[in-house]
Amino acid sequence: MRFVAENGKLTLTDKTGKPVVTDISCGMNVAESGRSVPVLEEDGWAAGEDGVFTSGSARITPSREGEGLKFRSEYKTGGDIARCEEFVVLKGRFTERIVRFLAPFVRDSNGSRTNEMLTSVESLPLFPDSEYEFGDFAVLETESGRKYLLGVVTFREYFSGMNIKGDGTVEVRAYTEQAPVAAGQTLKSDLFIFTEIDDPVTALPDYSDLCVREMIGSPRLKFDVPYGFCTWYYYLSDISEQTVTNSVEDLASLRGKLPAKYVQIDDGWQVFYGQWEENEKFPGGMKKCADEIKAAGYLPGLWFAPLWANKARIRLNTPSISR
């Protein structure tokens, strides 16, 4: 894979020189008057002697990765932007129709994108009038059976993802969460990979290994990482006092292999959102669970979401609250 600049247009080609993604642009999606307005560098692309492709305020820096291509983008703003929705790392259109994809979906959490916890990796057909948003990576299959992997490689700058439409338009995004951007400020993306693959089963582990290699050089965290056990990531909200007891016993039996410090009781212990008292599944109360955790040599933790509340149930249980 490689970028080719010709007649001011930027194209991504395969190893034979055949165009794969055309009309490539880079820039921002800006929030104006309640709608998203693209501000993109689409024309005037040229290749420099250093291999960097530039167009106006945009720069795309590629590097080889086997038969594929790693790249990162930069965009320098010309004026103050009150609300930048996304930094458009790369936008273009596939020359061949995408008929199917494999990817983790992005979910909206209080206005911010996330692909954590309940997000699933799904394989679905892509219809001409459909549109999807993914996080981290996507495997895209064309009507001729060719498969391409597009993914985030480093996770230093932004939470990044991609949008794909049924007409073949793909947009690689860094989510700036409607933050203001000052005039002359340069947005710099993380590293991405675009490569043709044979089989996702073997390609995705290779992709994961690439992420690890590229991230190993990242600055180390300046605080101790809190190692521990959290009930959510196995039981979700289906927990009880016995669940906690069993988990603590199992964790203690593996102390030599799992040097955990904390045991956190997550969602499922409370009566409901807004009434943060133990429910009937915890007859001994939170103190009993906390004492068991401490007796086993761990520090207890308890999950709350104080801004989440079932207003109807609060009113029902507390008639003095009118609103």
ZIURCOR-V629710 format. One record per backbone hydrogen bond with DSSP energy under -1.0 kcal/mol. CO is the residue of the C=O (numbers start at 1). NH is the residue of the N-H. E is the energy in kcal/mol with one decimal. If there is no record, write none. Layout:
co = [CO/CO]
nh = [NH/NH]
e = [E/E]
//
This chain:
co = [2/4/6/8/9/10/11/12/12/13/14/18/20/21/22/25/26/27/28/29/29/30/32/35/37/39/41/46/48/52/53/54/55/57/58/59/60/61/63/65/68/69/70/71/72/73/74/75/77/81/83/84/85/86/87/87/88/90/91/92/93/97/99/100/101/102/103/104/107/109/112/114/116/120/122/124/127/130/132/133/134/135/136/138/139/140/141/141/142/146/147/148/149/150/151/159/160/161/162/163/164/165/168/169/170/171/172/172/173/174/176/179/181/182/185/187/191/191/192/193/194/195/199/200/202/203/204/205/206/207/208/209/210/211/212/215/225/227/227/229/231/231/232/235/237/240/241/242/243/244/245/246/247/248/249/252/254/254/258/261/262/263/264/265/269/272/273/275/275/275/277/279/281/282/285/286/287/288/289/290/291/292/293/294/299/301/305/309/310/311/312/313/314/318]
nh = [13/11/9/45/6/24/4/20/21/2/17/14/95/12/93/91/41/88/39/85/86/37/35/32/30/28/26/54/51/48/60/46/58/76/55/74/53/72/70/68/65/194/63/192/61/189/59/187/184/181/31/178/176/29/89/174/27/172/25/170/22/143/126/141/124/139/122/135/114/112/109/107/118/105/103/101/130/166/164/106/162/137/152/150/102/148/99/100/145/142/197/140/195/138/193/175/136/173/134/171/132/168/94/165/92/163/89/90/161/87/179/84/81/185/77/75/153/154/71/151/69/149/203/204/206/207/208/209/210/211/212/213/214/215/216/218/227/261/262/264/234/235/236/238/239/244/245/246/247/248/249/250/251/252/253/255/257/258/260/299/229/301/231/303/279/275/310/271/272/277/271/282/241/285/289/290/291/292/293/294/295/296/298/297/263/265/308/311/314/315/316/317/318/321]
e = [-3.0/-2.5/-1.9/-2.4/-2.5/-2.2/-2.8/-3.3/-2.0/-1.8/-1.7/-2.4/-2.2/-3.2/-2.2/-2.0/-3.2/-1.9/-3.4/-2.1/-1.6/-3.5/-1.7/-2.9/-3.2/-2.4/-1.2/-2.4/-1.9/-2.7/-2.7/-1.9/-2.4/-2.0/-2.1/-2.5/-2.6/-1.5/-3.2/-2.2/-1.6/-2.5/-2.4/-2.6/-2.9/-2.8/-2.3/-3.1/-1.9/-2.7/-2.5/-1.1/-1.1/-2.5/-1.2/-2.3/-2.1/-3.4/-2.5/-2.7/-2.8/-1.7/-2.0/-2.9/-1.8/-2.8/-2.6/-2.6/-2.3/-1.5/-3.6/-3.5/-1.1/-1.6/-2.2/-2.3/-2.1/-2.6/-2.5/-1.7/-1.9/-2.6/-3.4/-2.5/-2.0/-2.4/-2.7/-1.4/-1.8/-2.8/-2.4/-2.9/-2.0/-2.1/-2.5/-2.2/-1.3/-2.7/-3.4/-2.7/-2.5/-2.1/-2.4/-2.3/-2.2/-2.5/-1.7/-1.3/-2.5/-2.8/-1.3/-2.4/-3.5/-2.1/-2.4/-2.1/-3.5/-1.3/-2.1/-2.2/-2.3/-3.3/-2.5/-2.5/-1.2/-2.4/-2.4/-2.3/-2.1/-2.1/-2.1/-2.5/-2.5/-2.0/-1.4/-2.0/-1.3/-2.2/-1.5/-3.3/-1.3/-2.4/-1.9/-2.1/-1.7/-1.9/-2.2/-2.8/-2.3/-2.5/-2.2/-2.5/-2.6/-2.5/-1.7/-1.4/-1.3/-2.9/-2.6/-2.6/-2.4/-2.2/-2.1/-2.6/-2.3/-2.2/-3.3/-1.1/-1.1/-2.1/-1.5/-2.0/-2.5/-1.7/-1.3/-2.8/-2.7/-2.1/-2.3/-2.5/-2.4/-1.4/-2.2/-1.5/-2.2/-2.7/-2.2/-1.3/-2.2/-2.4/-2.0/-2.5/-1.9/-2.2]
//
